[in-house]
Amino acid sequence: MKILAIKFKQLGDVAIMVPALRALREHWPEAEIHVLVEESAVPILQNLPWIQKVWGLPRKRGSARPKSTLPLIAQLRKERFDRSVDFVGNDRGAIISAMIGAKKRLGLRAPKGFWGRRFCYSETAAEKTTNLVRGDLHTLEPWDVRPPSSLKHELHPDPDLRAFAEQQLPDPNTILCHLSASMAKREWPVAWWAEIAKKARTAGHPLVFSAGPGTRDQELLADLKALSPEIHCLEETKDLGKFLAVLARARMFVGSDSGPFHFAVGLGTPSIGLFGPMLPERVAPLEGNFRALVGRECTCCVHARECTSPTSCIQGVTVEHLWEETQSFYFQAGKSLA
């Protein structure tokens, strides 16, 4: 049997789908399991030893790319998948599911989208408001697939990039702090990160800062360096595989609820996540070595990209609170790694 799992969403959501992939593996232990994600997300899953192949769909946001998409769909059709499951249920996933043509095509019954989407699947599951990990598992219920033995994200770095990671983080006791997130309102104030860096220097803890490769993300690092020129920042890279290798090398990760937090947890790096406006009950991993720090109650729409409150909810996590948790978790992480 060949099964294709499809997820076109944010990078962090690709890491979140690992327990559902494991559920498929345990339900059909002899099956070939393939995964189709956006091209940029391929490094997240490509080193999982129990996944046969991760396919990357070329995409540029805001525009179709038929010249690169159609040849890939033709390749996927030649695989003759017995089953496919679309964990998102958006228009793109539905249409591509139909074009790939697996015998059984499972998808979400999402309330919005074009009128013909329901005909793209041979069976559907209703959307369910729950933790995102459990939501993916709920999608598999029409196939009678039970929850897996472990709910861990489980990611693996590329072993060939170990030397690169050691070059970027020579000290294995380094704390990696990530400034940026997909939404600005999920980001902790840059000035507060500078305070954390000052406390870490006093305590003798090596600290390195990182941000995404986008212009706005890198501007956050520049702002931080302007406040504190002695701060060390990770070299900018658009290679997600390299970033994952560095995450796996760090003794500890600290950052907002975003993709890098989920990557770090999946890689087994002890992690602290700053949550706001989404609550950890909804978006945090269900297993793993991490702590979730929650800001104040959100007063604006949690799905809005910009915060409309006088003070963003994530600022409910104070510098003192984060530093206290960082100190305690840092020493705990050291004992677990010894």
N, C-alpha and C positions, 0 to 999 in steps of 0.2 A: 504494500500500500504506500502511496505517496500523498502527503498532506502539505498544503501550502497555507501558512499563516500570514495574514496581511495586516499591517498597521501603518497608516499614514498619519502621523501626528508629531508632537514635539519630541525632541531627543529623549527627554526624561521618561516619556510615556513608553518608549521602546524598551527601556530598562525595566519598567514596571510590568511588561508583558511576560517576563521570564517565567514566573510561576505557572502561567497558563500554558506556556510551551512545555514546561515540565509535566503538566497534567496530561497533555497530549502524548508525550513520550511514555509515561507510565501506563496510560490506557491502551496504547498501541506500541508495545516495546519493540516490535520488529519493523515498524514503519519508517520510511524516509521522511524526515521533517525538514521542510524548506521554509524560509521566511522571506517576505517581500516588504521592504521598507524604503524610505527615501534614501538616495545614494549617500547623503551625508551621515546617515545613521548606521551604515553597514559595520564600521569598526566596533560598535557596541556589542554586537552578537557574534561576530565572525570567528571568535576563538572559543566559543562554547563547544566542547568536544562531542556533545550528543545532538548537535544540529548538523544536518548534511550540507546545507548551503544557504548562504544569505545573499539574496538578490537585491541590487540597488536600483531604484527607479530614478533616472535623472529628472531633476525638477528645478525650475527657477520660479520663485513665488510670483504670482500674478500673470504668468504666461504659460501656454501649453507648449510642449516640445515633442510634437509627433514624430519628427525625424529620428529621435533617440528612443522614444517610448515604444513605438510600434515594433521595431526589431526585437526589443526585450520581450514584449508580449508574445511575439511569434516564438521566441525561444522557450518561454514558459508554457505555451500551448504544446510544444513538442514533448514536454515532460509528462504529459497525460496524467495530471493529478487526479486522484480518486476523490479527494475532498479539499475544499478551501474554506477558510474562515476569515472573515473581515471583522476585526475587533473594534472598528470605529463606525462604519456604516455611513460614511459621507458619500457624496456623489461620485467622487473619483474612485474610491475603493469599490463601490458597487459596480460601476461601469467596467473597471479593470477585472473584477471578479468574473463578470459575465464573459468578457473577451477571452480570458484564460480558459474558461470552459471546463472546470472540474465537474465530475458527475454529480457531486453533492456540494452545494455552495451555501454556506451559512453566513448570515450577517445580522446586524442589529436593525430593529424596526425603529429607526429614528424618525421623529415627527416632521422634520423639515426635509427639503430636497426636491429634486425634480420628480414629476408624477410617475415616471416609469421605473423608479429605483426598486420598487418591490418585486419587479419581474426579473431583476438581476440575480436574485438568490433563489435557491430551491427551498430553503427553510430559513426562518428568522427567529431571533430571540428579542424580547422586549428590553428596552433600556431600563436600567435599575440604578437609582441613586444610592450609592454605597461607596465604600473605599475602592479606589481605582483598581487595586489588585483583585479584589473580589468581583469587581465589575467585569473584568476580563474572564474570570472563571465562570461567572454567571452566563456569559455569552455561549459557553460550551455546553450548557445544560441540555439543550435539545438533542445532543449526541450522547447523553448519559455519562459524560466525562466527570469523574469525581475530582475533588480538590487533591492536589499532589501531596506527597509525603513531606515536602518542605516548601515554605512560602518565601524563601530567600530570593533576592534578585539574581544572584550568582552571575558575575561577569569575570572575564579573564583578560589580562593585558597580553599584548603581543610579546612573546618572549624575546623576539629579535630586537625589541626596543628597550631592553633592560639597560644597556650601556648608555643610551640617550637619557633615560630617567635618572641614572646615577650622576650624569654630567649636570643635569638641571638641578638636582637636589643632592649634592655631595654628602650632606649630613642626613642619615636615615631617621634622625629624631625631629625632623622639620615638621612644623604645623603649616599646612597649606590653607590659606584663607581666600575664598573666592568672592569677589565683590559684586559681580553682575548677575542678573536674572533676565528671563524673557520679558518681564514687566518691571518697569522702574519702581512701582509701588511695593515690590517684593524685596527691594534692596535696602540694606541697612545704611545709615548715613556714613559717608566717607570719613567725616571728622571723628566719628566714633571708632572706626577701624584704626585710625591713627592713634587713638587712646589705647586700644588693645595692643598695638605694636609697641607703644611706650612701656606698657606693663610687662610685655613679654621680654623686652630688652633688659629691664630691671631684674626679672626673674631668671634670665639666662636661657630662655627658650628660643630656639631658632624659628623664625617666622618668615614665610614667603607668601606674597600676594599674587593672585591671578585674576583674570577676567576673560570674557569671551573675545573672539577675534573681531567683532563688529566695531565700528567707529565709536559709538556711544560707550561701549564696554571699555575700550582702551582709554577713553577720556576719563573714566573713573580712576584708572591707575595713575594717569597723569595728575589728576587732582590730588590723589593721595601722596604722590611724590612731591608735589608742591607744598603740601602741609608738613611732610617729613621726608626730606631728601635721602636720609640714610636707610629708608625702607628698601627691602629687596623685592623685586617683582619678577615673576616668571616670564621668560622670553615668549613673545607672542607667537602663536602657532595656529594655523587653520587645519592642522592634521589632528583629527580627534583621536586617532590611535596613539599618537605621541602623548597627548594630554592624559589619556587613560593610563598609560605607563607611568607617568609622573604621579598621578593620583594613587596608584598602587604602591609606589615607593614611599609616600609620605607616612609619617607616624600617625598623623591625625588630620582630619579635614574639618573646616568650619565654613559654613556658607548658608545662603538663603535656600528656601524650598525651591529647587530648580534642578535641571538635569545633572550638573556636577555632584550635587548631594546624593542623588540616586545612584550615580556611577560609583561614587566612593563607597557607599554602603554595599553595593553589589560586589565590589572588588575586595571587600573585607577590611577596608581602612576605617578605623574608629572615627565616627563622624558626629558633629553637632549641626543640626538644622534649625534655622530661624524661620518660624512660620507666621505668616500674615500676608494676605487676608484669609487664605485657605487654611483650614484646621488640619492637624496631622491625622485626625480620625478619618478624614476624607482622602488625603493625598500621600501620607507617609507610608514607607514600607511596613509590612506586617511582621517581618523578622529582620534581625541584623543587629550589629553592634553600633548603636547610635542613640543620641539623646535629642529630643524635640523640645525646643524652647518656643513658647507661644506668646505673641504680642497681645495687645488689647483687642477687644471686640471690634470687628470691622463695621463701620457705619455707612460705607458706600457699597455699590454693587461689586461683589467679589470678582466678577468676570470683566469689569471695566479695566482697560489698560492703564488709565490714569486715576490716581487717588483724588477723591473730591473732599476728603476730610481735612480739617486744619492740621492734624498731625497723623501721619500714616500709622496704621495699626502695628506694623512690625517694630515701630519705635517703642512699643510696650516692653520689648526686651532691652533692658538697660545695659550700659557698659559694665557696671558692677556685676550684674547677673551673668552675663556672658563670660566675663573673666573668671568668676568663681567656678562656673561649670567647666570652662576650658582647663583651668588648673587641675581640678579634681579628675577630669576625664583623661588628661594628659598623663598623669601618673598611673592611672588605671590601665591605659593603653600600653605604657611601658612595661608593666608587670605581665600583661597578656602576651607581649612580644618577646619577653625574655626567655 
